[in-house]
Amino acid sequence: MTMMAPVRAMVERPYRISLLAGPAAAAQARRHVAAIIQAWGVPVEEYTAALLTSELVTNAIRHASDEHEAIELVVSWAAGLLRVEVHDGSRSAPARVHALPYAEAGRGLMLLDTLSSGWGYRETARGKAVYFTLAP
């Protein structure tokens, strides 16, 4: 007898939420991503997803024109990959910087390179979306 494991349902519609580009946005985004991973039963490391989400949201906040600008968090699970996107109004591409050992910033892209399955960005009608993917 051949037995098949139950197939996890593919998410047809991504989860989207707008956040104000203020100091609370990174923590809100982390909580949303963690809750989605748990609710959808996505087999990825929740802490890593939350850390990388924080990096993307923090960069979006830095590029926001003011605290009342909305950034959008989009989370999807398809084809065995969790994808987290952060949309902002800036058209500036993510740029690598050489972070000094004692610097408080400048390591976000290094973390994305090291911890994600892949990452990138794309232009949108309003600005850009930066994303990362995680595989189980």
C-alpha positions as CSV (number, residue, x, y, z in Angstrom):
1,M,0.0,0.0,0.0
2,T,1.3,3.4,-0.9
3,M,0.7,6.1,1.7
4,M,1.0,9.8,1.0
5,A,1.6,12.4,3.6
6,P,-1.1,15.1,3.8
7,V,-0.4,18.0,1.5
8,R,-0.3,21.4,3.1
9,A,-2.7,23.8,1.4
10,M,-1.0,26.4,-0.7
11,V,-1.8,29.9,0.3
12,E,-3.7,31.4,-2.6
13,R,-3.9,35.0,-1.3
14,P,-0.9,36.6,0.4
15,Y,-1.4,38.2,3.8
16,R,-1.1,42.0,3.5
17,I,-1.1,44.7,6.1
18,S,-0.3,48.4,6.1
19,L,1.9,49.8,8.9
20,L,2.7,53.3,9.8
21,A,6.5,53.9,9.2
22,G,7.0,54.8,12.9
23,P,9.0,53.3,15.7
24,A,6.5,50.5,16.4
25,A,6.4,49.2,12.8
26,A,9.2,46.7,13.2
27,A,7.8,45.0,16.3
28,Q,4.3,44.9,14.7
29,A,5.7,43.3,11.6
30,R,7.6,40.7,13.6
31,R,4.5,39.8,15.5
32,H,2.4,39.5,12.3
33,V,5.1,37.3,10.6
34,A,5.4,35.0,13.7
35,A,1.6,34.7,13.9
36,I,1.3,33.8,10.2
37,I,4.0,31.2,10.4
38,Q,2.2,29.5,13.3
39,A,-1.3,29.8,11.8
40,W,-0.3,28.5,8.5
41,G,2.0,25.8,9.9
42,V,5.0,27.0,7.8
43,P,8.0,24.8,8.7
44,V,10.6,27.6,8.8
45,E,12.6,29.1,11.7
46,E,10.2,31.7,13.2
47,Y,13.1,33.7,14.9
48,T,15.0,34.0,11.6
49,A,11.9,35.2,9.7
50,A,11.2,37.8,12.4
51,L,14.8,39.0,12.4
52,L,14.9,39.4,8.7
53,T,11.5,41.1,8.7
54,S,12.8,43.6,11.2
55,E,15.7,44.4,8.9
56,L,13.4,45.1,6.0
57,V,11.0,47.2,8.0
58,T,13.7,49.2,9.6
59,N,15.2,50.0,6.2
60,A,11.8,51.0,5.0
61,I,11.3,53.3,8.0
62,R,14.7,54.9,7.4
63,H,13.6,55.7,3.8
64,A,10.1,56.9,4.7
65,S,9.5,60.6,4.2
66,D,7.7,60.8,7.6
67,E,6.1,58.7,10.3
68,H,2.7,59.0,8.7
69,E,3.8,57.2,5.5
70,A,2.5,53.7,5.2
71,I,4.7,50.7,4.5
72,E,3.1,47.4,3.4
73,L,4.0,44.0,4.7
74,V,3.1,41.1,2.4
75,V,3.6,37.5,3.5
76,S,3.0,34.4,1.3
77,W,3.7,30.7,1.4
78,A,3.9,28.9,-1.9
79,A,6.1,26.3,-3.7
80,G,7.8,25.5,-0.4
81,L,9.0,29.0,0.3
82,L,7.9,31.6,2.8
83,R,8.2,35.1,1.1
84,V,8.1,38.3,3.1
85,E,8.0,41.6,1.2
86,V,8.1,45.1,2.6
87,H,6.9,47.9,0.2
88,D,7.9,51.5,0.7
89,G,7.7,54.8,-1.2
90,S,11.4,55.0,-1.9
91,R,12.9,54.2,-5.3
92,S,16.4,53.8,-3.9
93,A,17.7,50.3,-4.4
94,P,19.2,48.5,-1.4
95,A,22.9,49.2,-1.2
96,R,25.6,47.4,0.6
97,V,27.7,49.4,3.0
98,H,30.9,48.5,4.7
99,A,29.9,48.4,8.4
100,L,32.7,49.0,10.9
101,P,32.8,46.5,13.7
102,Y,31.3,48.9,16.3
103,A,28.7,50.4,13.9
104,E,25.0,50.0,14.9
105,A,23.8,49.8,11.3
106,G,24.9,48.4,8.0
107,R,24.6,44.7,8.4
108,G,21.0,44.1,7.1
109,L,22.0,42.9,3.6
110,M,24.7,40.7,5.1
111,L,22.0,39.1,7.3
112,L,19.8,38.6,4.3
113,D,22.6,37.0,2.3
114,T,23.5,34.7,5.2
115,L,20.2,33.7,6.7
116,S,17.6,33.7,3.8
117,S,17.2,31.3,0.9
118,G,17.2,34.4,-1.4
119,W,16.4,38.0,-1.4
120,G,15.9,40.9,-3.8
121,Y,13.9,43.9,-4.7
122,R,11.6,45.2,-7.4
123,E,10.2,48.5,-8.4
124,T,6.6,49.1,-7.7
125,A,4.1,51.9,-8.8
126,R,4.7,53.6,-5.5
127,G,8.4,52.9,-4.9
128,K,9.9,49.5,-4.3
129,A,9.4,46.2,-2.6
130,V,12.3,44.4,-0.9
131,Y,11.8,40.7,-0.1
132,F,13.4,37.6,1.3
133,T,12.5,33.9,1.0
134,L,13.0,31.1,3.5
135,A,12.8,27.4,2.8
136,P,12.2,24.7,5.4
